[in-house]
Amino acid sequence: MYKYNDFDTAFITERNRQFRAQVERRLSGALTEDEFKPLRLMNGVYLQLHAYMLRVAIPYGTLNSHQMHKLADIADRWDQGYGHFTTRQNIQFNWPKLGDIPDILDALAEVEMHAIQTSGNTIRNVTADHFAGAAADEIADPRPVAELIRQWSTDHPEFQFLPRKFKIAVTGSPNDRAVTKAHDIGLRMIERDGEAGFEVIVGGGLGRTPMVGKVLRDFLPQADLLPYLEATVSVWNILGRRDNKYKSRIKITVHENGIEEIQRLTEARFAEIRPLFSGVDQEMLAEIKGHFAAPSFATRDTDAFDRAYDTDPVFRSWADTNLSEHRAEGYAIAQISVKAHGQTPGDASSEQMRVMADIAREFGHDELRISHEQNVVLPHVHKSDLPDIHARLKTHGLATANIGKISDIIACPGMDYCALATARSIPIAQEIATRFDDLKLEHEIGDLKIKISGCINACGHHHVGHIGILGLDRAGVETYQITLGGDHTETAAIGTRTGPGFGEHEIVPAIERLVEAYLKLRDSKEETFLQTYTRLGMAPFKVALYGEDTRIKAA
Amino acid sequence: MPKAFTPKVITANHLAEGDVVYLTSGDEWTRDLSQADLLTDEAIAEARLVEASTQHHLVVGVYLADMKAGENGPEPVHFREEFRRRGPSNYFHGKQAATA
C-alpha cells in the first residue's frame, strides 16, 4: 500500500489546519455560506437533508486494517455508529456536526486518509478495479497509476475551478470492473508489442445525459500519461460550458464538438506540454510501484477449504457466489457482502468494520478493498482460511451469499439523505432484496444487476443496471421508472426505458413480474437476464410489466 | 383570477448541527415543525424570507416550504418535507429519534 512521505503528511496537516480555521470563521459568522461553501466542498463536506455529510476518499478503494479501524472509531465517536460505502469507492458519514469535522479530518490524517477533492469542480478521487493486484485476469496493477494521478491532480493549480467535476477510473484487466466507459476519462491498461500503455476513453458518464465513453487514443505509452491527461483536461477546461451546468461535463463537450475535434485539440496541446515533463513523474511512478509490491503468498494445501466445501452447504453457497479467481495458487478473492437482505446497500456498522479489519489483518495480508458495487473485498486470502473467515463473518451478518445476484443492489442514498434526490432509493432496494429472499429465488435467478438512483444524476448507476430503477417526483408522488439492458462492463451499454413509471408500492411487484418473465423465457439456466433481454428485446418484458394491450398498441 | 397562495413556513438547516429548523412567529428557530409560523400571505412570506436569509450566522439554506394547516400546526404537503420533518426511513435517526 502507498505510504505517505514527508511531503504528503505536511500537505494534509496544513490543509487540515486551514480548514479548521475556515470552519471557525464560518461558525463565528465571519464567513457567509456563499463564501464557505466552495471551501467545505474542497474538503468533502456536504449539507444534506437532515445533517452535514463528510465524504472521505478511499483512494482506488484500498484500505488497511488500521484505516478501517479508524473509520469505525470515527463512526462511533462523531457519527451514528456506521458508515456508507459509495459507488465511487468513498465512505460517507451522514451525521457529523460541522464543528467536529476538523477533528474527524485530523483523525483521518493519523491513518493517511483525507477528504480532499471528494467534492467540488475538481478531479475527484481516482477509482480502480477493486480486484487490483489480485485478479487472475489482470495485465498490470492499476493502483500505482491511480496514485500517480491522485498526486498530480491534488491541488493542481490549473484544475481547481473546472467547468464541473471530473472523474477518472483505471483498470488493469480486460474484464472491466471499474466502469471505465462511464467516466470522464477511463484508462484501460494494455500492452502493444510488449510495451505497456493505455487505451484512453473519454466522455463517458451517466446522469441526465448518459453516454458511453469514446476512444480518444487507442494506445498511449505509459510515460505520456500525465501530459496527455493534462492536455485533455485543459482542452475541456477551456471548451467546457460554464453557462449551463447540465451541459458542462466533458461528455457534452465531446458530443458537441465531436471526438475528432477533441482529439485534434488534445494532441496539439499534448505536443506543447509533453516536453515540459522531464521524467520526474516516471521516477515517482517507479517509487510508487514499490509501495504496491505483491504480498509474499504462502504455499499451503487447501484441505480445510475442500472439506468445508464438501460438507457445509451454507459455506459452499457462499464460496460459489462470493469468491473470485486469484492470480496466486491456493488463494481467492473474497467479497464480503454488506447487503444482507433488508439492509441498506453499502452500510457497515462500526462493529462490522472492526470485524472486517481484524479478518484482513489476521488472514488477508492486511488489505481490504471497497468496490464500486458497495461491497468490501478481501483481495488476498488463502483458501484454507476461508472456513474460519466465513464462520466469523456469519456471526456479524456479513456472510450473505449474494454477490452479483438480485439482492446485490447498488442504491444511492436517495431522498432518505440526499438534498438533490427526487425520491427514495434505499427502501426500494430493501424491499426487492427481502422479497426475493422470501421467494427463495435468488440463486435460481442467477446473475442480475439491479441499480437504483433517487434522481436523474444517477449516482446509483441505474443506466448501466441490467434492470435500472430511477426514482422521480411525479406531481408530488414518488414514481419509479424502469430501464432494461444496461451493462457496466467492457461491453458497456445504456439501458432502455420500458415505459411509464410505477408508484412506491407498485415497483417491487413490477420487478417481480420482470423476473418471472425472464425465468419463463430463458433458454437454459445458463442464460442470464441480460442475455435473454439481448436475445428477445424489450417486447416480452413490456408485456410482463404493462400487459398485452401495450404490445398491441406498440405493434 | 390569480392562483391561491399555498401557505408556507420558512425552513433551513442549523449552521452548527446541520439539522432541519423552522422559523417561529417570534423569529426564533425551532426544530419542531408544529411550532413554526404558517405564513398565509405571499407578501409577508417573501419579506420574512429576506429577513431570515440574513441570519447566515445561525442557519444555512433558508427557503419557503409549502405546508397546510393541521391540528397541531403546519403539516407538509410534499413528501420531501415529510422526510425532513421525520428523518430517514432506513434507520430511526434524525428528528424521529430526537422526539421519541
Interface residues (C-beta under 8 A of the other chain):
Chain A: R26 L27 S28 G29 T32 E33 L47 Q48 L49 H50 A51 Y52 Q80 N94 W95 P96 K97 L98 G99 T344 D347 M415 D416 Y417 R424 I426 P427 Q430 D473 G476 V477 E478
Chain B: N13 L15 A16 E17 G18 D19 V20 H56 H57 V60 G61 V77 H78 F79 R80 F83 R84 G87 P88 S89 N90 Y91 H93 G94 K95
